[in-house]
Amino acid sequence: MASLTPKHRSGEVVDSVMKEGLVNGVMVLVPSLGGLAVALRNPKFRKLTNWQSRTALVIMPALFAFGLTSEQKLVHRMHEVAAEEEHAMQTVDWAEQVYKASPEDVKLHDLYKQAILQQGHVRLIDGDSLTTYHQVANYVQANPFKVILGIGIPSIFAIFGKEMMNTSQMQLKILHTRVFGQAAVISSLLGVMGIKATMDQQGRYITPDELESRVQEMQKARTRMLQRIEQVNQEHHFHKPEEK
């Protein structure tokens, strides 16, 4: 198994973790602000709290979400990088075998591309960058439960805010919020998991530049492997006279 955090990819992992934590922190901060705005309409709440406690009520959930999701993303990304490194090494071995077994002038570069497209669960698109649709689809595949929470929680708050404008009893408002909120969450659950199942089966979207980057990473992995083999052979050759 490859190292969970190769040094040459540590910056990539850190950037991904920070971005994920900030996105989730903002997603929690928005409903926290909405909840505080609703709570401030209650005179008793305003009397029992001051600006410090109100600020904490808004900031602490966002900080908790940032820390929790960053840690989870770090572990997930480390294992993902390890899997990519291991797949790169396996693809190098496979391409080397095909290259040696084939009498034609086969380029390893093309074999690496073929291996990624066939075994990497990816779909190549035309163009230099992913469209918004492709980016959203990739994000939903990688973070289905975060998307469900991101849709469900604001929907429940929006439903409750709309119910608060009615003149009906509070008990009836809560009942309507629960019923419509459950419907919104279940609908988002079915939709998101359907998209994830399709993406898992067909593969995530990548651009030609990303494909080329993966090919270069495999070529680097091959170079490192050959260097290690050469180093081991040199050490064995150096120690061989001493064994005699």
Secondary structure, DSSP 8 states (H G I E B T S, - for coil): ---SS-GGGHHHHHHHHHHHHHHHHHHHHHHHHHHHHHHTTSHHHHHH--HHHHHHHHHHHHHHHHHHHHHHHHHHHHHHHHHHHHHHHHHHHHHHHHHHH-SS---HHHHHHHHHHHHS-EEE-SSSS--HHHHHHHHHHH-HHHHHHHHHHHHHHHHHHHHHTS-S-HHHHHHHHHHHHHHHHHHHHHHHHHHHHHHHHH-EEE-HHHHHHHHHHHHHHHHHHHHHHHHHHHHHHHHHHHH-
